[in-house]
Amino acid sequence: MIVYALLAHENEEALLRQVRNIKKFNRKDTQIVLYNGGFNKDFGKITEKLENIHICPYSRPFEPLMTGRMFYDVARWLKENRVKYNYLVYTEYDMMFVNHGFEDRLDELLMGYDCIWKFTKTYKAYDQKIWKPAERLLKEQEAWKDILPGNQIYRTSNPLQCYKRKIVKKMLARIDEERMEQFFSSVKVRNLGEMLYPTLAAVSGAKFRRYPKPFRKFLRWKPSLTIKEVKKAKKHGDIYVVHPVKDEEVQDWLYSH
């Protein structure tokens, strides 16, 4: 069973359509946990009632590119509620499905692995032309060795990061909750979620891999995908999720197909 940790913050109608899109293309036992990243405390409640999703009680407003704690908050809520799942997947408001079969494909891709994501990059303090957020996190690392041991940071992109439950349990077992709250309060590094969870997985002994090339082609940062592109993605049986889908016209087409 897949749990989708869904980060969204506005537009209840768009959320409802996205949730229905996820349910349409996934197994019936799939669960969706909304992380409300906005200031409207009632956001998501209509969708919760209509589509029987969960809203993470640890949700809090986020700043753009400062979404690092979402995955942790959802993971610990699942642990506290003893939810038994196979995969926990990072999902954002501008992701939509185009084909069935994602969980079956994960079963194949993750045989012998603990997690999968788009790409893997590593950074050390002495690297030349280092990515600035990684450089800043490395400067903080010495003070937070209990959370991020070693002298190396791993990075991927947020959308579709996927972890098996057993590696999530190992990652959470490393963390003292009070200490983690101190970490989030003190470490103000942009793109933290792109580095924190791959690094935690790596130091917890995870064996990880990348999604196949067709997946990666339709998972990008920008620009937003066009109708022509999503139609092309839909014709490929090995492509299941596309990102980013920000244009209403493209969202409408995906929802109706």
N, C-alpha and C positions, 0 to 999 in steps of 0.2 A: 504494500500500500504506500502511495506517495502522499506526503504532506507538502503542500505549497505554502511557503511563508510569503505572503503577498503584501508588499509595501505600496500603499496608496494614501492620498491625503485630501482629495477633493473630487467632485463630480460623481454623485451617487448613481446616476444613470449609466455612466461609463463603467463604473465598478460593477454594477449588476450585469451588464452585457459581458464584461470580461469574465466574471465568475461563471456565467452560463457557457461561455466559450470554453473555459477550462473543463467544466463538467461534461460538455458534449464530446470532447475528444479524449477523455480519460475514463478509467474504470469507475464503477459505481461506488467503490469504497474509498475513493480519493477524498482527502480532507483539505480544506482551505482555511488557513489562519490569517486573518487580516491584521496587519500592523497599521494602525491609524496614525499616520505621520503628520496630520494637520491639527488645527486648533479647534475644529468643530468636534466636540465630544460625541455628538450624535451621528457623525459620519459612519456609514457602514451598517447602521442598525436596521434600515429597511432591507438591505441585501441579506443581512443575518437572518431576518425573519422569513424572507421569501425563499432563500436558498440554503438555509441551515448551515451557514458557515460559522466559524468561531472568530471572535475579535480578541486579540491578545490584550489582557488587562494591563500589561506593562507598556502599552503603546504611549508614545509621547511625541510632541512636535519635533520635526527635524529641520535642519538647514540644508539647502542644496549641497550635495557632495559631502555631507556630514551625517551619513546614515549608518555609521559603523556598528551601533548596538542592536539594530533590529534583529539580526539573525540570532544573536545570543539571547535576547529576550524571548523570542519564539521558542528556541530550543529548550530553555529552562522551564518555560510554561508546559511544554510537552512532557518533559521529565517529571515535573510535579504532578501532572495529571495521568502519568503512567500510560501515555499513548504509545501503542506498539505500531511502529511504522517501518517500512523498508528503507525509504529514501526521504530526505528533507531537501527541498529544492527552493532556492532563492528566486523569487518572482517579483517583478515590478509592474506598475500600473500600465506601462506601455509595451507589454508583451502579450502576444496572442498565439493560439494554436492554429495550425493549418491542416494537420493530419492526425489520424489515430495511431496508436502503437508505441507511444513514448515509453511507457513503463516496461513493455516487452523488450524494447531496445536497450533500456537501462540494465535489465537482467543480463543481457548478452555482454554489454560493454563493461559492466562492473564485476564480472566473474573474475575473482582473484584480486579485485581492487576495492578501495574504500571510498574514493571520491573521484569526481570528474568535473572538469570545467573547461573553459574555452582555451586558455593558454596558461603557461607557467613561466614566470620570470623570477629571477633571484637577484638580490642586491646585498652587497657588503659595503661597509663604510668607506673603504678605499677605492671603490669602483669609480672610474671616470665617467662623466656624462650620466650620472645617476639620476633617476627620476626623483624629483624634489620631494613628494610626499614620503617616499621610502627613505630618503636622506634624513628627513625630520624624524621619522619613526625610529630610525637607527640611533639617533642622538638621544632618544628617550629610553632606548632598550636597556641600558645598564641599570636604570632605576626600577625596571619592571621585569627583572630576570625570572621571577617566579611565574610570570604569565608568558613572556616571550624569551625563553632562554636561547643561548647561542649568540652568534654574531651575524646572522643572515636573516633576511626578510624574503618571504615568498609573496608573489602577487599574481592575481588573475583579475578578470572582470566580474562584476556582481551577477548579472543576469545568468540564470541557469546553473549557478554553483550547486552541486549536488553531493550529499554526504549520506552514507549508510548510517543507520542508527548506532551501530556498535562503535564507530569512530566518533560520533557526536558524544556518546557516553564517555569515551576516553578524554575528549577535549574538555567536557564540563568537569570531569573528575580532577583536572589540573587546576581548576579555578576556585578560589575562595570568593564567595559572592560579595562580601564587604570590600575585599581588595579590588574586585572587578569594578565595583561602583566608583572606587577611588580612581581607577585607571580611566574610566570613561569621563569622569569629571575633570581630570588633569591633562589628559593627552588629547589635544585638539588638533588632530592631523586630518587633512582632507583625504578622501578616498580610503578611510581606515578599513572599511569592510572588505575592500579588495585585497588587503594585506593580512589583517588579523586572523581570519578564519583559515586561509591556506597555510599560514605560518603555524597556527595552533594545530592544524591537522598534521603537518609535517613533523613537528616536534613530538606529536603523540604517536608517531610511528606509522602514519598512513601511507598506503601505496596509492598513488594517484595517477591519472592519465588525462589526456585532452579529448574533447569531442572530435569526431571525424570531421574532415574538411567541409563537407556539405553543411553541417551544423554551423560551423564557424562563419561561413559566408553570410548567413542571414542573422547573425548575432553581432551587432556592431554598436558603436557609441552614437555616431551621427554620420550622415543626415538621416532623417526619418525615411523609412522604406516607402516606395511608391506602390501604386496598385499593380503596375507591371511586374515589379519585383515579387510581391506577395503571390501573385498568380503563378509566377515561375516557381516559387518555393512550393506551392501547393501541388504542383505536378510531380515533384520529387517525393517518392514515398519514404525516403530516409531523412526528410526534414519535417520536424514536428512543431517547432516554436520559432517565431520571428520577433525581432527587436531591433530598433524601436518602431512602434506603430503609434504615431502621434497625430496624424492627420485624420480628421473625422470621416472624410470620404473613404479612406482605407479601412478604418475601423468598421464602418458601415458594411463595406463589402465583405470583410472577414466574418462579421457577425451573421450576415445573411447566407454565408456559404460554409 
